[in-house]
Amino acid sequence: MFPAPFDYHRPGSLDETLVLLAQYGGDARVLAGGQSLIPAMRFRLARPAVLVDINQLDELAYVREADGMLAIGALARDAALERSSLIESSYPLLFDTSAVVADPVVRQMGTVVGSLCHNDPSGDWSVTALASRAQIVVRGSTGTRVVPIDEFLVDSFSTAVAEGEIALEVRFPSPPPRTSGSYQKIERKVGDFATSAAAAQITLGDDGTVAQIGIAIGAAGPTATRVADAESALRGIKPTKDAIRAAADAARKIADPVADPRGSVEFKKDMAGVLVGRALLAAFERLGVGGLR
Ligand SMILES: Cc1cc2nc3c(=O)[nH]c(=O)nc-3n(C[C@H](O)[C@H](O)[C@H](O)COP(=O)(O)OP(=O)(O)OC[C@H]3O[C@@H](n4cnc5c(N)ncnc54)[C@H](O)[C@@H]3O)c2cc1C
């Protein structure tokens, strides 16, 4: 199918982008990598009257550390993270994720920020962003807001970005020493969305107890979901096999997937637990903590 008719703008600056978004309000959609928006338009699931293409804004194509944060600009492609030595050496959870989003062709164009803005219930970046306690910088013509990821992901295909606004960057706190993470995903074949997914990020204290932890699951509800009970139970203790099993059970309990060709509700609930267990084990093992299997 062909998309419904639309007007197309390709602004040359962020200021021009904001003017266009303010002018067209709810009629306008930002076009980043186009890997979700263009297919949705072709199937007429989305019918924006105006597209504001940000692909000329090269100044938004950054991945950089500053002020204790890793900032990923709105035009940074998934492939840029996959090829980044900084991400590979210091952000294992992000590095894991960057290698399993869609396929290499999609990752060449798709952006991390675009994926968060699309907020597909089976998307990968939202799971990792929750576990990492990311923040999204959102700008409109009247100012800039910094939105914690838990507030950003409102509902399926819905976020805190309001009419007239653009998401400028996503910020991931730079991991303190003794931090690691892992992303686990099962998919029917390479390039498919997750049947089930889980992310874990762990910081150990000097005494070997868990100082900070983030656990999230994907394809298990309207949006990526924080497994808050498991986080609370593991924070402050030394990891044990039983604690990891309990975290997996907590994920099974709150997972609320839908049945589809990828699997039944029962299968996906069970996989949410299995993958949380695997993500925790992998993260602890990357921190040199073994004997948990
Ligand atoms: C074959 C295929 C397989 C895929 N598999 C996976 C997968 O396994 N896992 C996965 O997570 N994703 C998958 N995707 C989706 C892909 O990762 C998309 O790239 C991503 O969801 C959206 O990023 P984008 O830059 O292409 O955004 P676009 O398609 O350009 O935009 C998506 C939505 O976000 C909005 N948006 C984009 N950027 C901004 C911004 N800066 N500010 C405000 N709004 C914005 C747009 O208006 C639109 O509503 C797949 C896509 C395809 C085509």
The ligand as an ORCA input file, in Angstrom:
! r2SCAN-3c Opt
* xyz 0 1
  C      12.152     -5.335      9.787
  C      12.171     -4.561     11.102
  C      12.487     -5.243     12.253
  C      12.528     -4.562     13.465
  N      12.867     -5.248     14.588
  C      12.985     -4.593     15.752
  C      13.406     -5.260     16.924
  O      13.745     -6.440     16.919
  N      13.477     -4.550     18.082
  C      13.164     -3.208     18.124
  O      13.255     -2.620     19.200
  N      12.782     -2.543     17.026
  C      12.690     -3.194     15.848
  N      12.304     -2.509     14.718
  C      12.003     -1.058     14.823
  C      13.267     -0.273     14.575
  O      14.206     -0.542     15.585
  C      13.016      1.252     14.519
  O      14.174      1.807     14.048
  C      12.737      2.003     15.776
  O      11.616      1.479     16.405
  C      12.371      3.479     15.482
  O      13.493      4.263     15.247
  P      13.505      5.234     13.962
  O      14.660      6.159     14.153
  O      13.493      4.437     12.723
  O      12.160      6.059     14.172
  P      11.034      6.490     13.124
  O      10.482      5.317     12.421
  O      11.536      7.602     12.300
  O       9.955      7.064     14.158
  C       9.238      6.214     15.009
  C       8.255      7.049     15.854
  O       8.974      7.855     16.789
  C       8.777      9.246     16.536
  N      10.077      9.886     16.692
  C      11.260      9.476     16.168
  N      12.253     10.261     16.593
  C      11.682     11.203     17.383
  C      12.201     12.294     18.109
  N      13.513     12.571     18.136
  N      11.341     13.066     18.832
  C      10.006     12.781     18.831
  N       9.462     11.755     18.150
  C      10.293     10.966     17.436
  C       8.214      9.328     15.123
  O       7.426     10.487     14.946
  C       7.421      8.046     15.033
  O       6.181      8.211     15.653
  C      12.246     -3.160     13.508
  C      11.930     -2.483     12.330
  C      11.887     -3.185     11.133
  C      11.568     -2.411      9.878
*
